[in-house]
């Protein structure tokens, strides 16, 4: 237990007196440092540390009706892109004096409402959600508690809900058009599971729509949905290569599936990109180092996290902020794609 002079627990009054500032200034410096001069914040934090003062968040929340905590629910933490976004989200929230509480669903939509209920019971001021499709119980709970929220990893400028992300469909269309312009006409896709995952569904739609605009119908047999794992990427590519007329270009729903496809090509002796072009989506760090390096769509993961933090902090402060923030995914061309082999 923190102690002040005389053996008593240190209080905010002790910190204010020793730092030579008001109690209100101490409170702002520790909870919303952006509103206090940097040198004052540093002095107050040093004083609080010297006194071993720990803010009583429970007591403070009873008075302010705020918890100083933001929640985030993601499909998985076993994904470098989500981890990157969460790191940026937490770092930016910390600068605003907020703590991050995290939950994951393992891509099980039915778990999301239970995780949200748990976060609400622990006390959150706002919530970051992935995607725009959520169960009715999630929407009911957010509305009933009037919790500020934002959808991420997806962009819908016409939607009513606030969102921060990129257009998954248009991003995939750009990748498909690049491969078409290289000369490919026999396409296939290893997609993520689209049920309950609007990002995966939009990426799949992007490939289908881009090819349709070029007069190519993608057969159902050329679209394989798999969980995001290397093993599933390998098994999906085996299935595609076993077809009577195998594809010359395989587009994957994320880089992990693409890595699996590349490993299967190595196992089967299929040369990439001479015999088969493979492209991914995300641009995880390994994609630039794997051989051959992976052509992919680079998504703005860290930017999503930063913007989500700024959005919720502004909402909680009553500061006007745009409901829809559009970011861009960038095409990164590397060694895994090339024109198709001659007939």
C-alpha positions in Angstrom: 0.0 0.0 0.0 1.4 3.4 -0.9 2.5 5.5 2.1 3.0 9.3 2.6 4.6 11.1 5.5 3.4 9.8 8.8 2.8 6.2 7.5 -0.5 7.0 5.8 -1.4 6.0 2.3 -0.4 8.7 -0.3 -3.4 10.7 -1.6 -3.9 13.0 -4.5 -3.6 15.9 -2.0 -0.1 14.7 -1.0 0.9 14.7 -4.6 -0.6 18.2 -5.3 1.1 19.7 -2.2 4.5 18.2 -2.9 4.4 19.1 -6.6 3.1 22.6 -5.9 0.0 22.4 -8.0 -3.7 22.1 -7.4 -5.6 18.8 -7.0 -7.4 19.4 -10.3 -4.1 19.8 -12.1 -2.8 16.5 -10.7 -6.0 14.8 -11.8 -5.8 16.2 -15.3 -2.1 15.4 -15.6 -2.6 11.8 -14.7 -5.9 11.2 -16.6 -5.7 13.6 -19.6 -2.1 14.8 -19.9 -2.7 16.5 -23.2 -4.4 19.3 -21.3 -1.4 20.1 -19.1 2.0 21.4 -19.9 4.5 18.7 -20.5 6.9 19.9 -17.9 4.1 20.0 -15.3 3.0 16.5 -16.2 6.6 15.2 -15.8 6.9 16.9 -12.4 3.6 15.5 -11.2 4.4 12.0 -12.4 7.8 12.0 -10.8 6.2 13.2 -7.5 3.5 10.5 -7.7 6.1 7.9 -8.3 8.2 9.1 -5.4 5.2 8.9 -3.1 4.2 5.6 -4.6 0.8 7.1 -5.2 -1.7 4.9 -7.1 -4.9 6.6 -8.4 -8.1 5.1 -7.1 -9.8 4.6 -10.4 -12.9 3.1 -8.8 -13.5 6.1 -6.6 -12.8 8.4 -9.5 -15.2 6.7 -11.8 -18.0 7.1 -9.2 -17.5 10.8 -9.4 -16.8 11.3 -13.1 -18.9 8.5 -14.4 -15.9 7.5 -16.5 -13.5 4.6 -16.1 -10.5 5.8 -18.1 -10.7 2.6 -20.0 -11.3 1.7 -23.6 -12.2 -1.8 -24.7 -11.3 -3.6 -28.0 -12.7 -6.8 -29.3 -10.7 -8.5 -32.2 -11.2 -11.8 -34.0 -7.7 -13.0 -32.9 -4.5 -11.8 -31.4 -2.6 -14.5 -33.4 -2.3 -12.2 -36.3 0.5 -9.7 -36.9 -1.9 -7.1 -38.4 -4.2 -7.0 -35.4 -1.3 -7.0 -33.0 0.2 -4.0 -34.9 -3.1 -2.1 -34.7 -3.6 -2.9 -31.0 -0.1 -1.8 -30.2 -0.7 1.6 -31.9 -4.2 1.8 -30.2 -2.8 1.2 -26.8 0.1 3.6 -27.2 -2.1 6.4 -28.4 -4.7 5.8 -25.6 -1.9 5.9 -23.0 -0.9 9.3 -24.1 -4.5 10.4 -23.5 -4.6 8.8 -20.1 -6.7 5.8 -21.0 -6.1 2.1 -20.4 -6.9 -0.6 -23.0 -8.9 -3.7 -22.2 -8.7 -6.5 -24.8 -10.9 -9.4 -25.7 -10.8 -11.8 -28.7 -13.4 -14.0 -30.3 -11.4 -16.6 -32.3 -13.6 -15.7 -35.3 -16.7 -16.9 -33.4 -19.4 -14.3 -33.9 -21.5 -15.7 -31.1 -18.7 -15.0 -28.6 -18.6 -11.3 -29.3 -21.7 -10.3 -27.2 -20.3 -12.3 -24.2 -17.0 -10.6 -24.5 -18.6 -7.1 -24.8 -20.8 -7.8 -21.7 -17.7 -8.8 -19.8 -15.9 -5.6 -20.8 -18.9 -3.5 -19.8 -19.1 -5.1 -16.4 -15.5 -4.2 -15.8 -16.1 -0.7 -16.9 -15.3 0.8 -20.3 -15.9 4.3 -21.7 -15.8 3.2 -25.4 -15.3 0.2 -27.6 -13.3 -0.6 -30.7 -14.9 -3.3 -32.9 -13.5 -5.1 -36.0 -15.8 -5.1 -39.1 -19.3 -3.7 -39.4 -21.3 -6.9 -39.0 -22.2 -7.7 -35.4 -25.0 -9.6 -33.7 -28.2 -8.0 -32.5 -27.1 -8.4 -28.8 -23.9 -6.4 -29.4 -26.0 -3.6 -31.0 -28.5 -3.7 -28.1 -25.9 -3.6 -25.4 -24.1 -0.6 -27.0 -27.3 1.3 -27.5 -28.6 0.5 -24.0 -25.4 1.7 -22.3 -24.8 4.5 -24.8 -21.3 3.4 -25.3 -19.2 5.3 -27.9 -18.0 2.8 -30.5 -16.2 2.6 -33.8 -16.0 -0.1 -36.5 -12.4 -0.7 -37.8 -10.7 -2.5 -40.7 -13.6 -1.6 -42.9 -14.9 1.5 -44.6 -18.5 2.4 -45.5 -19.0 6.0 -46.2 -22.7 5.7 -46.6 -23.3 3.8 -43.4 -24.7 5.4 -40.2 -22.1 3.8 -37.9 -18.7 5.4 -37.4 -15.9 3.5 -39.1 -12.2 3.7 -39.7 -10.5 1.6 -42.3 -10.2 0.9 -46.0 -12.4 -0.5 -48.7 -11.6 -4.2 -48.8 -13.5 -4.8 -52.0 -11.8 -2.0 -53.9 -8.4 -3.0 -52.6 -8.8 -6.6 -53.9 -10.1 -5.3 -57.2 -6.9 -3.3 -57.6 -4.8 -6.5 -56.9 -7.0 -8.5 -59.4 -6.6 -5.8 -62.1 -2.8 -5.8 -61.7 -2.7 -9.6 -62.3 -5.1 -9.3 -65.2 -2.9 -6.6 -66.8 0.1 -9.0 -66.5 -1.8 -11.3 -68.8 -3.5 -13.8 -66.4 -6.9 -15.2 -67.3 -7.1 -18.4 -65.2 -7.6 -17.2 -61.7 -8.3 -18.9 -58.4 -8.8 -17.7 -54.8 -7.9 -19.0 -51.4 -10.3 -16.9 -49.3 -10.8 -16.7 -45.6 -14.0 -18.0 -44.2 -16.6 -15.4 -45.3 -19.4 -16.4 -42.9 -19.5 -13.8 -40.2 -16.4 -12.0 -41.6 -17.4 -9.0 -43.8 -13.8 -8.2 -44.5 -13.2 -11.7 -46.0 -16.5 -11.5 -47.9 -15.6 -8.1 -49.4 -12.2 -9.3 -50.5 -13.8 -12.3 -52.2 -16.4 -10.0 -53.9 -13.6 -7.7 -55.0 -11.9 -10.4 -57.0 -15.1 -11.7 -58.5 -16.3 -8.2 -59.5 -13.0 -7.2 -61.0 -12.8 -10.2 -63.2 -16.5 -9.9 -64.2 -15.8 -6.4 -65.3 -13.0 -7.8 -67.6 -15.4 -10.5 -69.0 -14.1 -13.4 -66.8 -16.4 -15.5 -64.7 -14.7 -17.1 -61.7 -16.0 -20.6 -61.3 -17.1 -21.7 -57.8 -14.6 -24.6 -58.0 -11.8 -22.0 -58.2 -12.8 -20.3 -54.9 -11.7 -22.2 -51.8 -12.5 -20.8 -48.3 -10.2 -21.8 -45.5 -9.3 -20.6 -42.0 -6.3 -18.3 -41.8 -3.4 -20.8 -41.4 -0.4 -22.0 -43.3 -1.6 -25.6 -43.3 -5.0 -24.5 -44.7 -3.2 -22.5 -47.4 -1.2 -25.5 -48.4 -4.2 -27.9 -48.5 -6.2 -25.4 -50.6 -3.5 -25.0 -53.1 -3.2 -28.7 -53.5 -6.9 -28.8 -54.4 -6.5 -26.1 -56.9 -3.4 -27.6 -58.6 -5.3 -30.9 -58.9 -7.9 -29.4 -61.2 -7.9 -30.4 -64.8 -7.1 -26.8 -65.8 -5.2 -25.3 -62.9 -5.0 -21.6 -62.5 -2.0 -19.4 -63.5 -2.7 -16.9 -60.7 -3.9 -17.6 -57.1 -5.1 -14.6 -55.0 -5.2 -15.3 -51.2 -7.4 -13.6 -48.6 -4.4 -12.8 -46.4 -0.6 -13.3 -46.3 -0.8 -16.4 -44.1 -2.8 -18.3 -46.6 -0.4 -17.1 -49.3 2.6 -18.3 -47.3 1.0 -21.7 -47.1 0.4 -21.7 -50.9 4.1 -20.8 -51.5 5.2 -23.7 -49.2 3.0 -26.1 -51.1 4.5 -25.0 -54.4 8.0 -25.7 -53.0 6.8 -29.2 -51.9 5.3 -30.0 -55.3 8.2 -28.4 -57.3 6.0 -25.7 -58.8 8.1 -22.7 -59.8 6.8 -19.3 -58.6 6.2 -17.1 -60.4 7.4 -18.9 -63.6 4.6 -21.4 -63.5 2.2 -19.9 -61.0 1.8 -16.4 -59.6 0.7 -16.0 -56.0 -0.5 -12.9 -54.2 -1.6 -12.2 -50.6 -3.3 -9.4 -48.6 -2.0 -7.6 -45.5 1.8 -7.4 -45.9 3.0 -9.0 -42.7 6.8 -8.6 -42.1 7.7 -12.1 -43.3 6.2 -11.4 -46.7 9.1 -9.3 -47.8 11.7 -11.9 -46.6 10.1 -15.2 -47.8 11.5 -16.6 -51.1 10.1 -15.6 -53.5 9.0 -12.4 -51.7 5.2 -11.9 -51.8 3.2 -9.5 -53.8 0.4 -8.3 -51.5 -1.8 -5.4 -50.4 -0.3 -3.4 -47.6 -3.0 -2.5 -45.1 -2.6 0.5 -42.7 -2.8 -1.4 -39.5 -1.0 1.0 -37.2 -2.9 4.0 -38.7 -6.2 2.2 -37.9 -5.2 1.8 -34.3 -4.1 5.5 -33.9 -7.2 6.8 -35.6 -9.5 4.7 -33.5 -7.9 5.9 -30.3 -8.2 9.6 -31.4 -11.8 9.1 -32.5 -13.0 7.7 -29.2 -11.0 10.1 -27.1 -12.6 13.0 -29.1 -16.1 11.6 -28.7 -15.7 11.2 -24.9 -14.4 14.8 -24.7 -17.3 16.1 -26.8 -15.0 17.2 -29.5 -16.4 17.1 -33.1 -14.7 14.4 -35.2 -15.6 12.8 -38.6 -17.7 9.7 -38.4 -16.0 8.1 -41.3 -12.3 7.9 -41.8 -11.1 6.4 -45.1 -7.5 5.0 -45.2 -5.9 3.3 -48.2 -4.4 -0.1 -48.8 -1.3 -0.1 -51.0 -0.3 -2.6 -53.7 3.2 -3.9 -53.1 4.6 -5.8 -56.1 7.3 -8.3 -55.3 8.8 -11.5 -56.8 5.8 -13.9 -56.5 3.9 -12.6 -59.5 4.8 -12.4 -63.1 3.1 -12.8 -66.5 1.6 -16.3 -67.0 3.6 -19.0 -68.8 3.3 -19.2 -72.5 0.5 -21.5 -73.8 
